[in-house]
Amino acid sequence: MSNADELITLPKSYWEYVDWLETRGDINFSGWVIHCEQNPHLDTPLSELLMYWLWLDECGRWMNCLPTQTTTIPSGFSFWKVEYGDQVWTAGCGRL
């Protein structure tokens, strides 16, 4: 977008997740890259921001019982119980 070359470095497992999401038609990764470029967060490098969004996507899949690439819960993700009235809700997320 900015006409500047920037190398996106992600661990292999993240690239595999990107490939899985794109194969399913769930994301357009180049669109995610452009969105992150247009909406930077403080001084967070583009690669780290993309890793965060991919991690958050995977956590959201676990929380909402959607298809996941693996049977392993994402690192840093945790479930907890929340009581409201006479109902108990399962929620979760965490920090990368």
Legacy VTK file of the C-alpha trace (Angstrom):
# vtk DataFile Version 3.0
C-alpha trace
ASCII
DATASET POLYDATA
POINTS 96 float
0.000 0.000 0.000
2.722 2.465 0.964
4.908 1.338 -1.950
7.579 0.306 0.526
8.881 -3.243 0.590
8.535 -4.907 3.954
9.353 -8.511 4.618
6.690 -10.227 6.706
8.278 -12.785 8.976
6.020 -15.288 10.684
6.847 -18.633 12.287
6.076 -21.638 10.075
2.996 -22.539 12.127
1.489 -19.097 11.418
2.069 -19.432 7.664
0.412 -22.861 7.830
-2.542 -21.270 9.615
-2.735 -18.517 6.959
-2.731 -21.187 4.223
-5.473 -23.135 6.044
-7.649 -20.023 6.449
-7.196 -18.957 2.830
-7.897 -22.465 1.519
-11.177 -22.451 3.453
-11.976 -19.001 2.054
-12.135 -17.547 5.573
-9.643 -14.721 5.004
-7.799 -12.813 2.317
-4.377 -12.462 3.907
-3.236 -9.661 1.602
-6.307 -7.742 2.783
-5.227 -8.310 6.380
-1.749 -6.986 5.542
-3.186 -3.828 3.978
-5.544 -3.333 6.941
-2.652 -3.655 9.406
-0.560 -1.229 7.367
-3.392 1.302 7.374
-4.111 0.823 11.090
-0.754 0.565 12.855
-0.667 0.044 16.600
1.927 2.205 18.339
5.346 0.987 17.209
4.320 -2.659 16.738
6.051 -4.162 13.698
3.722 -5.375 10.952
4.715 -9.037 11.415
3.916 -8.932 15.146
0.585 -7.259 14.521
-0.336 -9.938 11.972
0.692 -12.679 14.397
-1.570 -11.134 17.045
-4.552 -10.999 14.670
-3.985 -14.602 13.574
-3.732 -15.715 17.213
-6.909 -13.800 18.052
-8.707 -15.410 15.098
-7.738 -18.871 16.301
-8.816 -18.078 19.877
-12.157 -16.847 18.566
-12.641 -20.143 16.753
-12.049 -22.050 19.988
-14.416 -19.805 21.950
-17.188 -20.143 19.352
-16.739 -23.872 18.603
-15.788 -23.171 14.980
-13.470 -25.366 12.898
-9.812 -25.141 13.907
-6.698 -26.195 12.085
-5.405 -28.334 14.957
-6.674 -29.954 18.126
-4.210 -27.921 20.197
-5.554 -24.894 22.078
-3.529 -21.763 21.154
-0.740 -20.867 23.553
-1.842 -18.122 25.925
-5.536 -18.931 25.504
-7.576 -19.968 28.516
-11.196 -20.657 29.323
-12.951 -19.427 32.430
-16.460 -19.556 33.832
-18.667 -16.523 34.356
-21.872 -16.687 36.378
-24.757 -14.370 35.610
-27.993 -14.941 37.454
-28.698 -18.648 37.385
-26.593 -19.306 34.272
-22.915 -20.167 33.903
-21.149 -19.034 30.737
-17.836 -20.276 29.409
-15.636 -17.501 28.109
-11.986 -17.203 27.292
-9.119 -15.394 25.720
-5.758 -14.256 27.000
-2.614 -12.432 26.069
-0.054 -13.318 23.443
LINES 1 97
96 0 1 2 3 4 5 6 7 8 9 10 11 12 13 14 15 16 17 18 19 20 21 22 23 24 25 26 27 28 29 30 31 32 33 34 35 36 37 38 39 40 41 42 43 44 45 46 47 48 49 50 51 52 53 54 55 56 57 58 59 60 61 62 63 64 65 66 67 68 69 70 71 72 73 74 75 76 77 78 79 80 81 82 83 84 85 86 87 88 89 90 91 92 93 94 95
